[in-house]
């Protein structure tokens, strides 16, 4: 009983956090570098290309993507890019 209440409360908290995350602007949620990387992904660039263009390592690009995913409440790169595009259209 207590466990099911805890799980329900956790699910509600996660849903609320996601609603709040999608209501904030991309400018306040993401760093300028994260926006730059997601923008490049949205234009079809690959990790290696983004790294070369920005003068950083591929692993750094992947870190920016992972942190952006977390901030946007996304579980995949594609989902993060879709949410970023949606937020920047406003």
C-alpha positions in Angstrom: 0.0 0.0 0.0 2.7 2.5 1.0 4.9 1.5 -1.9 2.0 2.0 -4.4 1.3 5.5 -2.9 5.0 6.3 -3.2 5.2 5.2 -6.8 2.0 7.2 -7.6 3.5 10.3 -6.0 6.8 9.8 -7.9 4.9 9.4 -11.2 3.0 12.6 -10.4 6.2 14.5 -9.6 7.8 13.4 -12.8 4.8 14.4 -14.9 4.7 17.8 -13.2 8.4 18.3 -13.8 8.0 17.5 -17.5 5.1 19.9 -17.8 7.2 22.6 -16.2 10.2 21.8 -18.4 8.2 22.1 -21.6 6.6 25.4 -20.4 10.0 27.1 -19.9 11.8 28.6 -22.8 14.8 26.9 -24.3 16.9 30.0 -23.5 16.4 29.5 -19.7 16.6 25.7 -19.7 19.7 25.1 -21.8 23.2 26.6 -22.0 24.2 28.4 -25.2 26.4 25.4 -26.2 23.6 22.9 -25.6 21.3 25.1 -27.8 24.0 25.3 -30.4 24.5 21.5 -30.4 20.8 20.7 -30.5 20.3 23.2 -33.3 23.0 21.5 -35.3 21.4 18.1 -34.7 18.1 19.6 -35.8 19.7 20.5 -39.1 20.9 16.9 -39.6 24.5 17.3 -38.5 26.3 14.3 -37.1 28.2 14.3 -33.8 31.5 14.2 -35.5 30.7 17.2 -37.8 29.4 19.2 -34.8 32.6 18.5 -32.9 34.8 19.5 -35.8 32.8 22.7 -36.4 32.9 23.8 -32.8 36.5 22.7 -32.2 35.6 20.3 -29.4 35.8 16.6 -28.9 33.0 14.2 -29.9 32.7 13.1 -26.3 32.1 16.7 -25.3 29.3 17.0 -27.9 27.8 13.8 -26.5 28.0 15.3 -23.0 26.2 18.4 -24.1 23.5 16.3 -25.7 23.1 14.1 -22.6 22.8 17.1 -20.3 20.3 18.7 -22.7 18.3 15.5 -22.7 18.2 15.6 -18.9 17.1 19.2 -18.8 14.4 18.7 -21.4 13.2 15.5 -19.8 14.0 13.6 -23.0 15.1 9.9 -23.1 16.6 10.0 -26.6 18.5 12.5 -28.7 15.7 12.6 -31.2 13.2 13.4 -28.4 15.5 16.2 -27.2 15.9 17.7 -30.6 12.1 17.5 -31.1 11.5 19.3 -27.8 14.2 21.9 -28.6 12.6 22.6 -32.0 9.2 22.9 -30.3 10.5 25.3 -27.7 12.3 27.5 -30.2 9.2 27.9 -32.4 7.4 29.8 -29.7 
